Amino acid sequence: MHLRLDGYGDRQAMNNAEHIRSFMVGAANLAGMEIVNGPNIHDFRKGGKDKHGLTAFTMIAESHIACHTWPERGRTSKEGWMSLDLYSCKEFDGEKARNYAIASFGLEALTLDDIDRNRGGPPALPNRLWAPPDGAAVV
C-alpha cells in the first residue's frame, strides 16, 4: 500500500523537528511497522537565509515513511505546505494513517492518493526498458 498526502497545515508543527520525529515514530507504530533506521531529519533552515523546511525519512522493514515541509508556502502566515509518503509492502489501515497525519499537523485542503501496490504482485515488464543508440557503449 502507498499512501501519499499533501496539504496545508500548522506551520509551527511543520517547522518542529521533534514534532516530525514523534509523528514518524507514531505513524510507524500505528501501522504496525518496524523501524530499521531513523527518523533522519534534515533541517534546510540551517543552510542560510531563504532556506526553509525540513525533510524526514524513516526506513521501515516494510519500506519507508517520508515527510517534506515547506512552511513558507502557506496561504496564511500560520500555515505551511507538506507532503507525506507512507509506502509499505504490508497492508495497513490507510484511514487511520490519514487521520493521524491530519490531527498531527492540522492538515486541510488535502490531496491524497491511496495506491494498492501489492495486488497481484509486480507488474509485467517488457524485456528491454531502454536500449542505447546503435553503436553506443553501455557502462
N, C-alpha and C positions, 0 to 999 in steps of 0.2 A: 504494500500500500504506500502511496505517496501523497502526503497532504502538503499543499502549498497555500500559503495565506499571506496576503499583502493588505495593509490598511493603515489608516491614520489612528493615532492613539496618543497616550500620555508621554509628552516629551521628556519629562523628568525620569520616568521609568526606562525610556529608551537610551538615556544618557548615563544610566547607572549600571556599571559593570557587575556589581554584586547582585543586583536585581536580575540581570540577564543570566548570570551564573546559576542563581537559585531557580529561575524559571526552567533552564535547560535540564538541571538535575530532576526537578519536579516533573517535567514532561517525559523524561526517560522512565522515571518510576511509575507515572500514571499509565504509560503504555506497556509496562512490564518489560522494558528493555534493559540490557546490561551495558553499562558504560565501560568502554575499553580505554578511552583516553579523553581527557578534557573534563569540563568545558575549557577550551582555549579561547581567549578573548584578545583581540587586537583593538586598541583604542586609537583611532585615527586622529583624535584631537591633540595627541602628543606630537604630531607631525608639524605643527606650526599654525600660524594664522590661516584662516579659511579652510581648515581641516575639520571635518565633522564626523560623528558617528562611531559606532562600534560594529565589529564583526565577530561572531562567536561560532565555534564549531565544536561539536561533541561527536566523537566516533563511538558508535554503539556496536555491539557484536552483530546486530541485525542490519546495520548500515550507518546512517548519520542523522544528526539534527543540526541545522544551520540557521543563523539569525543575522540579519544585516539591518542596521538602523541608519536613517537619515533624519536626525532630529530637526535639521534646518528646513526640511521640506514640508512642514505642516501648513495647514490652511490658516491657522492662527498661531499666536506666539506661545500657546500652551500645548500644542500638539506637534507631532513629527510623523514620519512615514517609516514603516518597517516591512521587511519581507522575512517570512519564516518558512522553513522547509523541514519536514519530518518524513524521512524515506526509510522504509523497512521491508525486509522480506517476510517479516512476521506480521500477521494481522493484528490490528489494534483498533480501539474504538475511536474513530475519527471525530465523532460528535463530542466526546469527552475532551479530546485533544484541542479541538477548535474552541470549545467553551473555556478551557483552561487558559489558552492564549488570549482570548478576548478579555477575560477577567484580569489576567496578569498585566495587560498593557492598555486596558480601556479601549480596545480597538473598535472602530466603526468604519463605515464606507469601505467594506471589505471586498476584495477579490479573492476567491478561493477555488481551489481545484482539489478534488478527491480522486486520485487516479489509482485504479486497481492494477498494479503491475505484476501480480502473481498468478492471475488466472491463466491456466493452460500452459505455463512455462514460458520461456523466452520466445520472442517472435522468430520465425524462419528468416534467415538472412541469405542473400544471394552469395554465391561462391566468391565473387570478387566485388568488394565495395568500392574500390578505387584502383585504377590502373595508371601507371606513369605513361607519359607520351612515348611513342615508339623510339627506341634507342636511348632513353633516359636511364640513368643508373638509379637503383633504389638502395639507399644506405640504411 
